[in-house]
Each structure stands twice: as C-alpha cells, then as structure tokens.
C-alpha cells in the first residue's frame, strides 16, 4: 500500500469512527457526503471527485473494489503521488492537487 492509500484509509477510518459516535454527522454524510467530507477534512474537493456513502443494513452488504490499475505501471507513481509521498497532512491528500484519479 503506497502512502496515498495509507492516508486515504486513515481518513476513511476517522470519518467512519465519527459517524459511529455522532448520529448527526452520520446523517450529514448520507445526505451530502462531499460537502460533509470537505468540511470535516478542511479542504476544497475538486468538482471532478465524487463520493458515495452507503449504509449497510442487517441484510445488505457492500464490497468496494479498488480503482482499475494498469499492471505495467503498478510500481510507478505519478508526479502528484510522488509529491504526496514527500509528506503532508490528511487534509492535503484531498486537495485539488493531490487526487491521482
């Protein structure tokens, strides 16, 4: 797992933990995920980035597949990913310049 993926997972975990403890936050995530995430992380999220928040139930489960990758370039990092590896904060991984997708 590269640095970006680790930071993304940490951000996801923080958001999930808050949603478990704070029902109002949970409802905001479900109703307006992008705005809620941007506000929570303190960043502006580019218009090209989309978020979908799903809530599992006792009889509905979700499997999230990672984005498709090119196996030939799997070990190579983009310029943006290289910049992210050099350091930063959780909020910085969600800035306009840091989305590798």
DSSP file (Angstrom, degrees, kcal/mol; ACC not computed):
  #  RESIDUE AA STRUCTURE BP1 BP2  ACC     N-H-->O    O-->H-N    N-H-->O    O-->H-N    TCO  KAPPA ALPHA  PHI   PSI    X-CA   Y-CA   Z-CA
    1    1 A X              0   0    0      0, 0.0     2,-0.0     0, 0.0     0, 0.0   0.000 360.0 360.0 360.0 126.6    0.0    0.0    0.0
    2    2 A X     >  -     0   0    0      1,-0.1     4,-2.2     4,-0.0     5,-0.2  -0.232 360.0 -96.5 -79.6 174.2    1.5    3.4   -1.0
    3    3 A X  H  > S+     0   0    0      1,-0.2     4,-2.5     2,-0.2     5,-0.2   0.879 123.2  53.2 -60.0 -41.5    1.5    6.5    1.1
    4    4 A X  H  > S+     0   0    0      1,-0.2     4,-2.7     2,-0.2    -1,-0.2   0.939 109.6  48.3 -59.7 -46.8   -1.6    7.9   -0.6
    5    5 A X  H  > S+     0   0    0      1,-0.2     4,-2.5     2,-0.2    -1,-0.2   0.881 111.0  51.2 -62.4 -38.6   -3.6    4.7    0.1
    6    6 A X  H  X S+     0   0    0     -4,-2.2     4,-2.1     2,-0.2    -1,-0.2   0.921 112.2  45.9 -64.8 -43.6   -2.5    4.7    3.7
    7    7 A X  H  X S+     0   0    0     -4,-2.5     4,-2.5     2,-0.2    -2,-0.2   0.893 112.3  51.5 -65.7 -39.7   -3.6    8.3    4.2
    8    8 A X  H  X S+     0   0    0     -4,-2.7     4,-2.7    -5,-0.2    -2,-0.2   0.929 110.4  48.4 -63.0 -44.9   -6.9    7.6    2.4
    9    9 A X  H  X S+     0   0    0     -4,-2.5     4,-2.5     2,-0.2    -1,-0.2   0.889 110.9  51.0 -62.5 -39.3   -7.5    4.6    4.7
   10   10 A X  H  X S+     0   0    0     -4,-2.1     4,-2.3     2,-0.2    -1,-0.2   0.917 111.0  48.0 -64.6 -42.5   -6.7    6.7    7.7
   11   11 A X  H  X S+     0   0    0     -4,-2.5     4,-2.4     2,-0.2    -2,-0.2   0.923 111.5  50.6 -63.1 -44.1   -9.1    9.4    6.6
   12   12 A X  H  X S+     0   0    0     -4,-2.7     4,-2.7     1,-0.2     5,-0.2   0.929 110.3  50.0 -57.4 -45.7  -11.8    6.8    5.9
   13   13 A X  H  X S+     0   0    0     -4,-2.5     4,-2.8     1,-0.2    -1,-0.2   0.907 110.0  49.7 -62.3 -42.5  -11.3    5.3    9.4
   14   14 A X  H  X S+     0   0    0     -4,-2.3     4,-2.1     2,-0.2    -1,-0.2   0.913 112.5  47.7 -62.0 -42.8  -11.6    8.7   11.0
   15   15 A X  H  X S+     0   0    0     -4,-2.4     4,-2.3     2,-0.2    -2,-0.2   0.911 113.3  47.7 -64.8 -42.7  -14.8    9.5    9.1
   16   16 A X  H  X S+     0   0    0     -4,-2.7     4,-2.2     2,-0.2    -2,-0.2   0.925 110.5  51.5 -65.1 -44.8  -16.3    6.2   10.0
   17   17 A X  H  X S+     0   0    0     -4,-2.8     4,-1.5     1,-0.2    -1,-0.2   0.905 111.9  46.9 -59.9 -41.5  -15.4    6.4   13.7
   18   18 A X  H  X S+     0   0    0     -4,-2.1     4,-2.4     1,-0.2     8,-0.2   0.908 111.0  52.0 -66.7 -40.3  -17.0    9.9   13.9
   19   19 A X  H  < S+     0   0    0     -4,-2.3     7,-0.3     1,-0.2    -2,-0.2   0.843 107.9  52.2 -65.0 -32.9  -20.1    8.6   12.0
   20   20 A X  H  < S+     0   0    0     -4,-2.2    -1,-0.2     1,-0.2    -2,-0.2   0.873 118.4  36.4 -68.8 -36.8  -20.5    5.7   14.5
   21   21 A X  H  < S+     0   0    0     -4,-1.5     2,-0.6     1,-0.2    -2,-0.2   0.740 117.8  50.3 -87.6 -25.4  -20.3    8.1   17.5
   22   22 A X     X  -     0   0    0     -4,-2.4     4,-2.3    -5,-0.1    -1,-0.2  -0.895  57.9-172.1-125.7 101.0  -22.2   11.1   16.1
   23   23 A X  H  > S+     0   0    0     -2,-0.6     4,-2.4     1,-0.2     5,-0.2   0.844  88.6  55.2 -63.0 -35.3  -25.6   10.3   14.5
   24   24 A X  H  > S+     0   0    0      2,-0.2     4,-2.1     1,-0.2    -1,-0.2   0.922 109.3  47.5 -63.1 -42.6  -26.0   13.9   13.2
   25   25 A X  H  > S+     0   0    0      2,-0.2     4,-2.5     1,-0.2    -2,-0.2   0.907 109.8  54.2 -62.5 -42.2  -22.7   13.6   11.4
   26   26 A X  H  X S+     0   0    0     -4,-2.3     4,-2.1    -7,-0.3    -2,-0.2   0.922 109.0  47.5 -57.5 -46.7  -23.7   10.2   10.0
   27   27 A X  H  X S+     0   0    0     -4,-2.4     4,-2.5     1,-0.2    -1,-0.2   0.881 110.5  52.0 -64.2 -38.5  -26.9   11.7    8.6
   28   28 A X  H  X S+     0   0    0     -4,-2.1     4,-3.1     2,-0.2     8,-0.3   0.904 108.3  51.7 -64.7 -40.1  -24.9   14.6    7.0
   29   29 A X  H  < S+     0   0    0     -4,-2.5     4,-0.3     1,-0.2    -2,-0.2   0.906 113.2  44.8 -61.0 -41.3  -22.6   12.0    5.4
   30   30 A X  H  < S+     0   0    0     -4,-2.1     3,-0.3    -5,-0.2    -2,-0.2   0.882 120.3  39.7 -70.3 -38.0  -25.5   10.2    3.9
   31   31 A X  H  < S+     0   0    0     -4,-2.5    -2,-0.2     1,-0.2    -3,-0.2   0.879 137.7   7.5 -80.8 -39.9  -27.3   13.4    2.8
   32   32 A X     X  +     0   0    0     -4,-3.1     4,-2.3    -5,-0.2     5,-0.2  -0.570  69.3 168.8-144.7  72.5  -24.4   15.4    1.5
   33   33 A X  H  > S+     0   0    0     -3,-0.3     4,-2.8    -4,-0.3     5,-0.3   0.896  75.4  48.4 -59.7 -45.7  -21.2   13.3    1.5
   34   34 A X  H  > S+     0   0    0     17,-0.3     4,-2.6     1,-0.2     5,-0.2   0.938 115.3  43.4 -63.9 -48.0  -18.9   15.6   -0.5
   35   35 A X  H  > S+     0   0    0      2,-0.2     4,-2.3     1,-0.2    -1,-0.2   0.892 115.9  49.1 -64.5 -39.8  -19.7   18.7    1.5
   36   36 A X  H  X S+     0   0    0     -4,-2.3     4,-2.6    -8,-0.3    -2,-0.2   0.918 113.2  45.7 -67.4 -44.0  -19.5   16.9    4.8
   37   37 A X  H  X S+     0   0    0     -4,-2.8     4,-2.6    -5,-0.2     5,-0.2   0.920 112.9  50.4 -65.7 -43.9  -16.2   15.3    4.0
   38   38 A X  H  X>S+     0   0    0     -4,-2.6     5,-2.1    -5,-0.3     4,-1.2   0.921 113.7  45.8 -59.9 -44.0  -14.7   18.6    2.7
   39   39 A X  H  <5S+     0   0    0     -4,-2.3    -2,-0.2    -5,-0.2    -1,-0.2   0.919 113.4  48.5 -65.0 -44.6  -15.8   20.3    5.8
   40   40 A X  H  <5S+     0   0    0     -4,-2.6    -2,-0.2     1,-0.2    -1,-0.2   0.885 118.5  39.2 -64.9 -39.5  -14.6   17.6    8.2
   41   41 A X  H  <5S-     0   0    0     -4,-2.6    -1,-0.2    -5,-0.2    -2,-0.2   0.591 107.2-126.1 -86.8 -11.3  -11.1   17.5    6.5
   42   42 A X  T  <5 +     0   0    0     -4,-1.2     2,-0.3     1,-0.2    -3,-0.2   0.884  68.1 114.2  70.5  39.0  -11.0   21.2    6.0
   43   43 A X      < -     0   0    0     -5,-2.1     2,-0.5    -6,-0.2    -1,-0.2  -0.893  68.8-114.8-136.2 164.5  -10.3   21.1    2.3
   44   44 A X        -     0   0    0     -2,-0.3     2,-0.5    -3,-0.1    52,-0.2  -0.905  31.3-149.0 -97.9 127.9  -11.9   22.0   -1.1
   45   45 A X        -     0   0    0     -2,-0.5    50,-0.1    50,-0.1    51,-0.1  -0.853  22.6-110.9-100.4 129.5  -12.6   18.9   -3.1
   46   46 A X    >   -     0   0    0     -2,-0.5     3,-1.7    48,-0.2    -1,-0.1  -0.177  22.0-119.2 -57.1 148.6  -12.5   19.3   -6.9
   47   47 A X  T 3  S+     0   0    0      1,-0.3    -1,-0.1     3,-0.0    -2,-0.0   0.785 111.7  64.7 -58.5 -27.8  -15.7   19.1   -8.8
   48   48 A X  T 3  S+     0   0    0      2,-0.0     2,-0.4     0, 0.0    -1,-0.3   0.646  86.5  85.8 -73.4 -13.8  -14.4   16.0  -10.7
   49   49 A X    <   -     0   0    0     -3,-1.7     2,-0.3   -15,-0.0    -4,-0.0  -0.751  62.2-166.9 -93.3 133.3  -14.3   14.0   -7.5
   50   50 A X        -     0   0    0     -2,-0.4     2,-0.4     2,-0.0    -2,-0.0  -0.900   5.6-160.8-119.6 147.7  -17.4   12.2   -6.4
   51   51 A X        -     0   0    0     -2,-0.3     2,-0.4     2,-0.0   -17,-0.3  -0.979   4.3-171.3-126.0 140.9  -18.3   10.5   -3.1
   52   52 A X        -     0   0    0     -2,-0.4     2,-0.5   -19,-0.1   -22,-0.1  -0.992   6.8-163.6-128.8 124.3  -21.0    7.9   -2.4
   53   53 A X        -     0   0    0     -2,-0.4     2,-0.4   -24,-0.2   -20,-0.1  -0.940   9.6-173.1-110.4 125.3  -21.7    7.0    1.2
   54   54 A X        -     0   0    0     -2,-0.5     2,-0.6     8,-0.0     8,-0.1  -0.900  15.0-144.9-117.6 145.6  -23.7    3.8    1.7
   55   55 A X        -     0   0    0     -2,-0.4     2,-0.1   -25,-0.0    -2,-0.0  -0.944  17.1-138.8-113.2 118.0  -25.1    2.4    5.0
   56   56 A X        -     0   0    0     -2,-0.6     2,-0.2     6,-0.1     5,-0.2  -0.364  18.4-162.8 -69.7 152.9  -25.1   -1.3    5.4
   57   57 A X  B >   -A   60   0A   0      3,-1.7     3,-0.7    -2,-0.1    -1,-0.0  -0.674  40.9 -87.1-123.0-178.1  -28.1   -3.0    7.0
   58   58 A X  T 3  S+     0   0    0      1,-0.2     3,-0.1    -2,-0.2    -2,-0.0   0.735 129.3  28.6 -65.9 -20.0  -28.6   -6.4    8.6
   59   59 A X  T 3  S+     0   0    0      1,-0.1     2,-0.4     2,-0.0    -1,-0.2   0.270 111.8  69.6-125.4  12.9  -29.3   -7.8    5.1
   60   60 A X  B <   +A   57   0A   0     -3,-0.7    -3,-1.7     2,-0.0     2,-0.3  -0.986  55.0 175.5-135.0 124.8  -27.4   -5.6    2.7
   61   61 A X        -     0   0    0     -2,-0.4     2,-0.4    -5,-0.2    -6,-0.0  -0.896  16.1-144.4-126.1 155.3  -23.6   -5.6    2.5
   62   62 A X        -     0   0    0     -2,-0.3     2,-0.5    -8,-0.1    -6,-0.1  -0.958   3.8-159.9-124.6 138.8  -21.3   -3.7    0.1
   63   63 A X        -     0   0    0     -2,-0.4     2,-0.6     2,-0.0    -2,-0.0  -0.980  14.2-155.0-114.4 119.5  -18.0   -4.8   -1.4
   64   64 A X        -     0   0    0     -2,-0.5     2,-0.3     0, 0.0    -2,-0.0  -0.861   6.6-155.7-101.3 118.2  -15.9   -1.9   -2.6
   65   65 A X        -     0   0    0     -2,-0.6     3,-0.1     1,-0.1    -2,-0.0  -0.691  21.2-114.0 -89.8 142.6  -13.4   -2.7   -5.4
   66   66 A X        -     0   0    0     -2,-0.3     3,-0.1     1,-0.1    -1,-0.1  -0.291  45.1 -82.1 -69.0 161.8  -10.3   -0.5   -5.8
   67   67 A X        -     0   0    0      1,-0.1    -1,-0.1    -2,-0.0     2,-0.1  -0.270  55.4 -94.3 -60.4 149.3   -9.9    1.5   -9.0
   68   68 A X        -     0   0    0     -3,-0.1     2,-0.3     1,-0.0    -1,-0.1  -0.389  46.4-162.3 -63.6 143.0   -8.6   -0.3  -12.0
   69   69 A X        -     0   0    0     -3,-0.1     2,-0.8    -2,-0.1     5,-0.1  -0.882  24.7-113.5-125.9 160.0   -4.9   -0.1  -12.4
   70   70 A X    >   -     0   0    0     -2,-0.3     3,-1.6     1,-0.2     4,-0.4  -0.848  22.8-150.4 -91.5 112.7   -2.5   -0.6  -15.3
   71   71 A X  G >  S+     0   0    0     -2,-0.8     3,-0.8     1,-0.3     4,-0.3   0.800  94.7  59.1 -55.5 -30.6   -0.4   -3.7  -14.3
   72   72 A X  G 3  S+     0   0    0      1,-0.2    -1,-0.3     2,-0.1     3,-0.2   0.782 114.5  35.6 -69.5 -25.8    2.6   -2.4  -16.3
   73   73 A X  G X  S+     0   0    0     -3,-1.6     3,-1.7     1,-0.1    -1,-0.2   0.225  82.9 112.6-109.4  12.7    2.7    0.9  -14.3
   74   74 A X  T <  S+     0   0    0     -3,-0.8    -1,-0.1    -4,-0.4    -2,-0.1   0.811  80.7  44.9 -59.2 -33.7    1.7   -0.6  -11.0
   75   75 A X  T 3  S+     0   0    0     -4,-0.3     2,-0.4    -3,-0.2    -1,-0.3   0.461  99.3  88.5 -90.4  -1.1    5.1    0.1   -9.4
   76   76 A X    <   -     0   0    0     -3,-1.7     2,-0.4     0, 0.0    -3,-0.0  -0.785  65.1-147.7-101.5 141.9    5.3    3.6  -10.8
   77   77 A X        -     0   0    0     -2,-0.4    -2,-0.1     1,-0.0    -3,-0.0  -0.835  17.5-122.4-104.2 144.0    4.0    6.7   -9.0
   78   78 A X     >  -     0   0    0     -2,-0.4     4,-2.6     1,-0.1     5,-0.2  -0.272  34.1-101.5 -72.2 169.3    2.6    9.7  -10.8
   79   79 A X  H  > S+     0   0    0      1,-0.2     4,-2.1     2,-0.2     5,-0.1   0.908 125.7  50.2 -59.1 -41.8    4.1   13.2  -10.2
   80   80 A X  H  > S+     0   0    0      1,-0.2     4,-1.9     2,-0.2    -1,-0.2   0.908 110.7  48.7 -64.2 -41.5    1.2   14.0   -7.9
   81   81 A X  H  > S+     0   0    0      2,-0.2     4,-2.0     1,-0.2    -2,-0.2   0.893 109.4  53.0 -65.3 -39.1    1.7   10.8   -6.0
   82   82 A X  H  X S+     0   0    0     -4,-2.6     4,-0.9     1,-0.2    -1,-0.2   0.899 108.4  50.3 -61.9 -40.3    5.4   11.4   -5.7
   83   83 A X  H  < S+     0   0    0     -4,-2.1     3,-0.5     1,-0.2    -1,-0.2   0.892 109.9  51.0 -63.3 -39.5    4.7   14.9   -4.2
   84   84 A X  H >< S+     0   0    0     -4,-1.9     3,-1.6     1,-0.2    -2,-0.2   0.859 102.8  59.2 -67.7 -35.5    2.3   13.3   -1.7
   85   85 A X  H 3< S+     0   0    0     -4,-2.0    -1,-0.2     1,-0.3    -2,-0.2   0.797  92.1  69.7 -63.9 -27.6    4.8   10.7   -0.6
   86   86 A X  T 3< S-     0   0    0     -4,-0.9    -1,-0.3    -3,-0.5     2,-0.2   0.584 117.3 -82.2 -71.1  -7.8    7.2   13.5    0.4
   87   87 A X    <   +     0   0    0     -3,-1.6     2,-0.3    -4,-0.2    -1,-0.2  -0.717  62.4 137.8 136.1 176.6    4.8   14.5    3.3
   88   88 A X        -     0   0    0     -2,-0.2     2,-0.2    -3,-0.1    -4,-0.0  -0.847  45.7 -73.8 139.7-174.0    1.7   16.3    4.3
   89   89 A X     >  -     0   0    0     -2,-0.3     4,-0.9     1,-0.1     3,-0.2  -0.638  44.1-100.1-113.4 171.8   -1.4   16.1    6.3
   90   90 A X  T >4 S+     0   0    0      1,-0.2     3,-0.9    -2,-0.2     4,-0.4   0.909 122.9  54.2 -57.8 -42.5   -4.6   14.1    5.9
   91   91 A X  G >4 S+     0   0    0      1,-0.2     3,-1.4     2,-0.2    -1,-0.2   0.857 100.5  60.8 -61.0 -34.9   -6.4   17.2    4.6
   92   92 A X  G >4 S+     0   0    0      1,-0.3     3,-1.5    -3,-0.2    -1,-0.2   0.769  92.4  64.9 -66.7 -25.0   -3.7   17.7    1.9
   93   93 A X  G << S+     0   0    0     -4,-0.9    -1,-0.3    -3,-0.9    -2,-0.2   0.714 104.3  48.2 -70.6 -15.6   -4.5   14.3    0.4
   94   94 A X  G <  S+     0   0    0     -3,-1.4    -1,-0.3    -4,-0.4    -2,-0.2   0.137  86.9 114.5-109.4  19.7   -7.9   15.6   -0.5
   95   95 A X  S X> S-     0   0    0     -3,-1.5     3,-1.4   -50,-0.1     4,-0.6  -0.404  83.1-102.8 -81.5 166.7   -6.7   18.9   -2.0
   96   96 A X  T 34 S+     0   0    0      1,-0.3     3,-0.5   -52,-0.2    -1,-0.1   0.842 121.3  49.8 -57.8 -34.9   -7.2   19.6   -5.7
   97   97 A X  T 34 S+     0   0    0      1,-0.2    -1,-0.3    -5,-0.1    -4,-0.1   0.582 106.0  56.9 -82.0  -9.0   -3.6   18.9   -6.5
   98   98 A X  T <4 S+     0   0    0     -3,-1.4     2,-0.7    -6,-0.2    -1,-0.2   0.480  70.8 105.1-108.2  -2.3   -3.4   15.6   -4.7
   99   99 A X     <  -     0   0    0     -4,-0.6   -19,-0.1    -3,-0.5    -5,-0.1  -0.698  46.3-169.6 -81.7 116.6   -6.1   13.4   -6.3
  100  100 A X              0   0    0     -2,-0.7    -1,-0.2     1,-0.2   -19,-0.1   0.561 360.0 360.0 -81.3  -5.6   -4.4   10.9   -8.5
  101  101 A X              0   0    0    -34,-0.0    -1,-0.2     0, 0.0    -2,-0.0   0.459 360.0 360.0 -90.6 360.0   -7.6    9.7  -10.2
